[in-house]
Structures are given as structure tokens and as C-alpha cells.
Amino acid sequence: MSLRIALASRPAAPPRVQTRGEEIANAASHALACALPVLAWPLLSEAARRQSGTLGVLSVAVFCLTMVLQFVASAVFHALPPGRAKLWARSVDHAAIYVFIAGSSTPFTLGAMPGTAGVATCLLVWSLALWGASLKLRRRLTNRRLSTGLYVLLGWGALLAAWPGLQLLDSSALLWLAAGGAAYLVGTAFFVFDSSLRFGHFVWHLFVMAGSGCHLCAALGLG
């Protein structure tokens, strides 16, 4: 069986349709979360400029922009009424998660790792993320639990790949990084089982916001 067929076959049961109240909470949470990267961007840019110069500033821009993209895509998806537009927005939302994972690792690879090693590691993570995003946009990855598993694998794989860059962090920044990873991991349970848990998806959003905030704090440690 080809990879394409394996990924698309036997999709998991579709998620429960969220109530209007749940969707309002879902949309509002990530709309408000857009303020996180916007407020942190100037501080991160200054820290990156001192530590890594132009590449550091560029990596911070990628990090913040992909975070904004993820939160905007999520907010738009949840704000739309049921219909074809919402189905398409859902694919964009899920694809944006892969892009955001790659963006989150960029300050710790391109911005922090020396020489070609940082560039190569960054390109590898981004290649995998764009592959996953393309599968989502083309609706070739329909099994929800498999898709979630790939999110987790890419996230932790990117963390391991960025290890040389992470060694530049002080102990407090490493704790922020670990706390962010834990928030994403715990929140994933609410994402997977939100069909049986009222406002479970909203709780997932709160964990994503917490994880994002922690990783913004960790990136400040690169300065």
C-alpha cells in the first residue's frame, strides 16, 4: 500500500460539531492570542540582534509571523458558519499547525546554531513541515489521530534537532522551553478527545496559548 493510500485510508470518525457557544470561545481565544507574538516581537528582535545578528532577527520574524498565521487561521475557521468555506478553513488551520511548529524551531536552529549546521537543520524541519501542510491542504491526511501524532513527532523531532542551539539557553530559558512542550503535549489530549468533552477544544486552545507564551519566553533567553 502506498504512503498516500495509507494516510488517506480508514479516516477516524469526524469530530463532533462544536456548539455555537464553543465556537465563539474557540474563535475568541485565538483571536486574542494574536497579541502574544505582536507584543513579544520587538523584545525578541532586540535579543536576537545582540546574539545572532541578521539571521537571528530573521528567525524571530519567522517565529512570530507563523504564530500569528496559526492563531488567525484558527480564529477564522472557528468563526465561520458550517459550510464549504469552513471545511476549507479547517484544512488551512490544520496545515498552519505544521508551519507554526517549524517556525517555533527556527530561532533555535537558524538563529542560534553556528554555520551551515543551523541552516541545514532549519531546512530539514521546514521541509517536513511543508510536506505535512501540503497533505492537509490537499486533504490527503484525514485520520485525525495520525495527524495529531505527526504534529507531536515533528514538534519533538524539531526540538531534538535544535539541541545544539538549545545549549545556548540559560537554565530558566530551558525550563520555559520544557514547560511549553509539556503544555502542548497535555493539551493534545483535549484536542484528541474534544468530541466527548464539552469545551474540550477551547481548553486545547488555552494550552496552545500557554505553550506559545512559554516558547516566546524561552526565545528571549537566546539574547
Beta strands, then each sheet from edge to edge (+ up, - down):
end
